[in-house]
Amino acid sequence: MKHLNSLNAAAFAAALLAAPTLWAATAPTALGLAPTTSVAADDDEDEKEDEWHLVAGGDVYTGTGAVLRGASILIKNGLIHEIGYDLFVPEGAGETDVSGYRVYPGLIALGATSRVTTGRFAAEDPTWAIDPLSDPDEWMTSFEDEDLDLPTVDQDGFKSRYIDSYDPFSPYMTLALANGITACEQSGAAFKLRRDGIEGVVMNEDTSTNFNMRGGSARQRTRDGFAGAAKYLRDMATWERRGKPKDDEPSTRGVDTNSLRVLRNELDATFFADDRLTLLAIARLAQDYGFRPIVQGCREGWIVADELGRAGALVVLDPRERSWNDPESLYESGSSIENAAILHRSGCQIAVRTPSASIDTSGIAGRDLLSLSLQAGYAIRGGLDEEVALAAITLVPARVLGIDHRVGSIEVGKDADLLVTRGDILHYETLVDLAFVMGKIAYDKNKELYYAHLQPHQIAADLEADAAAESEDGSEADDADGDTDGDADESGDDD
Amino acid sequence: MIGHRHDDDPHRPTRTTFDEPPIMKRFTFAAATVSTLFAASALAGTNRPGDAMRALQPTLSSEPLPIQRAANEAVAPAGMVGGPGLALMSAKILTCELDGPGYVNNGVLLVKDGLVEAVGRRSEIEIPGDYEIVDVGDRWLMPGMIDLHAHVGGTFDINDMVYQANPGVRASTAVIPANPQLRRSIAAGVTTVLFIPGSGTNVGGQGVLMKTGPKTYEEAVVRNPGSLKIAQWGNPERWAIGVGKSHHGYIIRGTLARGRSYWRSWKNFESSGGPEPYVDPQWEVFRYLFDGDAQVSVHTQVHQVVMSTIDIIKREMGLDVFIDHGTFDGWKAGGEAYANGVNAIVGPRNVSMPERGLIGWTGDNPERVQGCAAGYWEMGHRMVGFNTDSPVIPQEELPLQAAIAVRHGFPDDGLQTVRGLTIVPATTIGMGDRLGSLEVGKDADVVVITGHPADPRSAVDAVYVNGERMYDASERRLW
C-alpha cells in the first residue's frame, strides 16, 4: 500500500541522515522508481540533453525531520538527483544561490476548488455551464431531469473535463504558488501547479473512493459491502488452496467492487465524518477489515482518538473548526483546538486543510487556501509539534492523494518542488521568495505582481545600513540575509 | 428622576459592577422605558411586551444590583475586589502604553481590587508579603484585547432595516452575557467587545461596550451606549429600493443635523430653563454624542466614504468618530483621517487584491496585494487597530487580523500590532484611561500567552478580567 511506501521513505530519510553517503544510492528503490544515480541510465534519450540545476547553499528542511544546514540540492530533469555538500555538478548546470535562505518542500492543498487551476470562470458542475439568462428553459430543466447523464467524481467523464480546463496562465495559480502551494487536490485528482505547460499536471486520479457511514442504514450497507468482499477473498483463497477446481470458482456477483478494491489495497477508502459515533464506527470497520481509512472532517475525532489511532487513520482536518459542545449530552462533544495534537498522539497521521478551499479575492485573507501555512500554526497552537505540522501540509496530504512517492518532502528521486523562504515557513510573516516546480522556477516574488513590494522590515533596514556602510568605507558588506528571518518571536526574547 | 443629568463628570471611569448602570443616570425613566421597549420589541422581532420587558430587566431594576460574587465569599481570590493582592511574574510583560517602549522584561504585575496596582521589573517592584504570587515563567502577559466591531454579544437580531436611520435602536437589548461565542473570545484573549448593530442601514443604532467574561449584564457592560453605529457605502445600499453613496451622505448628514438640534434644545433648557423639550427616544443618543461621551463608529470601506466620514461627521458635526471595518482602499484617505483625529480600525477584509485576471470587487485596483493596515500606515496614520466583524470572522481570530496585516507590510518594530489590538481601540472608544494597557489604576484585564499574540501558534493559557481568573486553559483549552 502506498502509505507504507512513504513510511519506508521517511524511515530511509532518518537512516540517511546518519549516513549521508548512502543518500543517492538507496532512496529511489524504496520509492519504486528507476534509480537516477548515473547519467548512463538515460542512454535511450541521447538526443535530449539532460537539464541540471543546482539550488545551492540553503538550509534544507527536508520535511522528514532532517534539516541540512547550508546544503545543496542537485536537480536533474526536474527530479531531485542528489542532496548534500560538495556535490559534483555537471558542466552547464544552472545554479540558484539560496545561501541564507531556507528550502522547504512545496505545500499541498487538499480539497481545493477548481478556481486554482482553471481560473476565473471554472465550471465545477456542468449545470453551471448553462447560462440562466440566455437559456432559462434549459437552466430550469437541468434541475429536474434526473436522467441527465452528469459526470461525477466516481464516473469517467470528469477526467478530461479537468485537464481540458487546466489554465497554466491562471493568476490564481500564481497566487497559490506565491503562498507555497505546488500541488493541490481537486475533485479526486491531484494536480501539480505548472505554469510552463500542462504536461503531466494530473499526478493521480481516483485513488480513493467515498464510503458513507453516517446513519444506521448507511453504516449497515457499507459494512455489508466489506463483509461480502472479505467473504469473497476468503472463498478465493480457499479455492486457490484446493487447486482451483474448474467449476467451483467463487463468483463476484453481488460483491461490492469498491470494498473489494480497498481490501486488495488498490484503492483508499475515504469517509466524510465529524461526529463521535460515526468516527467510532469508521474506526471499528477499518480495524475489522484491516485497512487504513482516510477521514475527512473529523471534528470530534479527539473524543475517540484512541480508536482512530488504532485504525491508523489518515485524518484531514481544519484545526479552526468550531462547534459548541452539546450541554445536554452526557459525553464530550464539539470541536477542540487540540484535535490535531490529540489524534496525532494517538497514532493518526494529520493533514491540515483551510476553512475555505478557494482563493479569496474579496479581501478576506487568513481563511482561504493562501493561508495554508498559517493554518498549520493553529494545529501547533493546539499542541502539535512544529515538525508534524509541517508534514501536515506537505507529506501527509501527499499520502492522502497517493503521490507521496513524488512530492511532499525533499528526498532523492522525488520531484524538485521546492520553496525558498527567508524564514520559518510556519511563521505568519514569512513569504515565499522562490517556488520551484519540477526543478524550474515557477514563481519569483520579486518578479511577480503580487508580493514584490513586501520586504521584511528588518532586512530592508539591514540592507539600507549595509549600503550606507559600503558607501562609507568602500568595503563589501556581509550578506544581510544571514540570520534575520523576520521572526518576531525571537526578537523579543533577548532579555 | 428628571433633571438628574450631567451632574457627574462624564469622564469618570464608570464602575458598573457596583453602581447603577450609567444609562439610568442619564436617561429619564420615561425615555428609557419608551425607547428601550421600542428598541427591544423591534430587535426581538416580536410585539409581545413580556419579551421586551425581559430584555429590559437589567436596565429597569431599581434595586441594588448584585455585587460581584467573590465579594460575598469569606475571602475573595487574590486580585479580585476584597481579596488579597496578586503578583503575576513573567518573562515579558507587554504593557502596551500608548507612548513608551510598551514592554517590560522580567517583570512583575501587581493586581489589587481588580485593578493594576503596579507594573515593572522584578528588581523595581516590591511584592507585599500577603500577595499571592503566580509565576507564569516564560509566558508573556498582555492587556486583554479589544474588538470594536463585533456582533456576537448576544442574539443576532441587530440589523433591523426598518428606517434608513435608526439611532434609537440599541444592541444592549440583545446582549447575552458569557454566551458561547464570548467564551471563545475570552479563550482567545479578547476581553472587551463593542457589540454593535448591523450595517444594513445608514444608522444602525447604538452599540454597547461590554466585557466578554462576566456572566451578568451588570458586570459585563462597560458603557452603554458604547457608540452610535453608522454605516457608509458597502452594505446600506441594499436598503429598500437600493441607494448610493450620495444618498447615504444625505441621510447621515440629515440624521446628525436633527440630532444636533435635539441636543441643542436640551442644552438650552438646562442652561436657561424654559419649557422642557419633549423626549424622543430616537434622538436621546445624540445628547451623549454631542457631549463627547460616546463615539460614532463608522462602517467605512472605501476611500470615498472615508473622506465623507471625515467631512460630515468630524468636520461638520464635530463628533468623536472613528473608522470601523476599514477595508479595501480606504487607506488612500489615511493621511487625511489621521490629521483629523479619526482613528482607523481595520478588518476583516484586510487586503485589497489586484483585479487583473481576478474577480473585481471594488474598482480599487492596487496592482499588488495591498494590506489595508499597511496602507494606512504608509499614509502616515499612526492610530491603526484591528477588528473582526464577528461572526463574519470568528471572534477568536482578532489577533489573526494583526498577523495578516504584518504579512502584508504593516510594521511591528514598535509593537504596533499589539497596540492595535489593545490600547489603540481602547483610546479610540474613549476608554484609554481604563482599558487597553497594563498601567497603574487600569482594569486588570490580563492575558497569559505563550508568545506574540499575532502568531496563530501562540496559545492563550489564562485570562484575568477585573483581576478574576476567568479562563484557564489547563481546565479545558477552548482555543
Interface residues (C-beta under 8 A of the other chain):
Chain A: G119 R120 S170 P171 Y172 R320 R322 W324 S336 I337 E338 T361 S362 G363 I364 A365 G366 R367 S371 L374 Q375 G377 Y378 I380 R381 G382 E386 L426 H427 Y428 E429 L431 L449 Y450 Y451 A452 H453 L454 H457 Q458 A488 D489 G492 D493 D494 D495
Chain B: A91 K92 Y103 N105 N106 P180 R184 T327 F328 P348 R349 N350 V351 S352 M353 P354 R356 G357 L358 I359 W361 E367 R368 V369 C372 I393 P394 E396 E397 L400 Q401 A403 I404 V406 R407 H408 G409 P411 D412 D413 G451 H452 A454 D455 P456 R457 S458 A459 R477 L478 W479
